[in-house]
Amino acid sequence: MEEASLHDEGFPPENLKQLLIACAKALSDNSIDVFDRLIEKARDAVSITGEPIQRLGAYMVEGLVARKEASGSSIYQALNCGVPESKDLLSYMHILYEICPYFKFGYMAANGAIADACKNDDRIHIIDFQIAQGSQWVTLLEALAARPGGPPHVRITGIDDSFSKYARGDGLEAVGRRLGAISEKFNIPVEFHGLPAFAPDVARDMLNVMPGEALAVNFPLQLHQIPDESVVVRNPRDGILRMVKSLSPKVVTLVEQESNTNTAPFLRRFEETLDYYLAMFESIDATLPRNNKDRVNLEQHCVARDIVNVIACEGKERVERHELFGKWKSRMTMAGFRQYPLSSYVNGVIKSLLRCYSEHYMLVEKDGAMLLGWKERNLISASAWQ
């Protein structure tokens, strides 16, 4: 009888994607009885070791249930209790970095723009709004060290929030030590200043910008976490761009997820998240076997938390607020920036990088940005601004 009633609700039981959307629609319509029946059926169909849609479905179900049963910080408390030890989290993040080109793509595009914009400067100051392990700067420092006329003096200001610190398992001193070792290895003068602060709290006078330095500002998969006018009236997202513009940087690099979840209503946001992360899970599937414990762990600890946040949370509690490149372009333009062209050389380097991965990755140039995608779905955008 239940099977028949599910058919009556217009859902084909063998289609998990449609079942998940039906669950979200029932919740959106506040049809709780229908939701409870559908979600049980979905629970039986998902698996963290199954096909990409089954694995993703497991976390989508978790998000839907969290949305129904809880709100705000209680969802985060439930999620945070499952965070692994920092050394394990770092290991999972490193595996994700190695098996998928998403991070490398962002780093290469940003580093290429910075190297090009500052090619004639003897003193360079990089402000990184999410320093993490400092990994991004290793290849750039190596390239700068090889300059024919000798290396420039490089100053890096690394902004760090508590989650990045936890993943690193150490304070900003660890990043300083790492960059110090790179400085010695490549014989390039590098100065590091750590700034423990959440990005929206960073003020101009904290950044120690000096005259005579070429300034580069880096936003790596980070700006979407800063609330905008739909959350806070004073609009910290645009505020930080205006503050950066006031520093007169030579170049600003922006890497973001190509997804539209910021102001979309719940059901549309759910469908967009399903579509986006299904492409990502399929790309992970191309590299790691389904029963691989590392794959389960990296999906669970590096990706699932974001998925649950997008689906389950609202208001200030929803920190993952992605926007499409077109929206970022209008924000950057309104803040007074114009696009800085990405070099064809960097494009060529990224294309050669992609040859080491599945043929299903695609690179397209659109509106002055580079977009990396899986099959037909764009996943990451990289752009530069001046």
Phi, psi and omega in degrees: 000318180297319179302317180296319182292327177293322175298320181297331178282005172081024183243125176282118190298336182279351184258098186296322180299314179294326178296315180297319178295322178297321176299313181296321180295317179299319180292320178298322179277359183062030176269080192292323179298314179297316180302313183299321179291315182293321184292327176295320177296319178295319179304320181289337186265342184267161180197134181285355176241015184267206176293164182309316181293328178289320181292312177299318180304324180300320181279329175295319178298316179302317180294318180296316180294319178298322179295318182291318192265338187222177174207157172058224191294335181298329177294315181296321178299318179297322180287318188291335181293342180263008181289130183286174175301150187301321182296326178287317180299317179299320179296318180294319180296324179292321179297316179299320178300321184281321189275340179237144184276007189301309182291316181300320177302311181298316180297315183295318180297314181293313181298321179298317180294320181292315180300319181291315183293330186251022189296337181253012186258140180270341179229124183235133176241119178254125173255115183254115184282000169205088189291328181050239180271354186080008186300326185303328193271353182300308183291325179295315180297322178297317179294317180295326180295334184270007179304137181303322183273009183100157186285150173282169170273127184243130175245129180241123172258117184252118179267138193220130175256177189292327181291319177298320179297318180297314181298323180287333179076013183200168180283185180294343178300327181297321178294318179301317179296319181296314180292329176296320179294321178295319179302314179292315184300317185260001178057053177230131180290120181231129177245133180239133174236120178270140180231096180284102182195152171283140187311315182297341182270356183284126179249159184307317185286354177275348192262352173051048179285131184245147176295150177088358177254142171280122185261129174237135180240132186241125175244092184264103178049045189227327188296332181293345179273354178270125184298150179247197185295341179283348182247314184231130185303322184284353171057070181299332182298310178285331179299318181292327177292320178293321179297316179296320178300323181294344178277353183054056180290152175287324180207144173236128180252136184230121175237128184215154171294136182269077185214151186245082182238002187294296185251003180296139175298162192309309186296318180293323178295320179297313181296321179295317179296319178299314182294315183296306186284338174296318176298318180294316180295324176296322181291325176294321181300331182289345186245318185249134178300153186294332181267008180289123185295325178297321181295315177302314183293318182290324177295318183291318189260338181257339187238317187300324182300318179294318181299312182296322180297316181298320186276319192270334191256157175223168176061218184292337180288339180270098185268338180273099186233079185283151175226154178286160183304321179305322179287318177298321180299317180290325177295315181295319180295317179296330179281354175104009179268157168233158187291142174256124186294134176280136189285149179293333178297313180297319177304317179295320179297318180293320177299321179290327174299316184295337179294342178279354183243189181298148178290352181279348174287141180227147179238124178232149174256129184211128177052036178082001178249163170255136180238128177256132182221173175243117185057241185266358188255117174290136184242323183225138173246146175229132180213163178228151188221153177222000000 
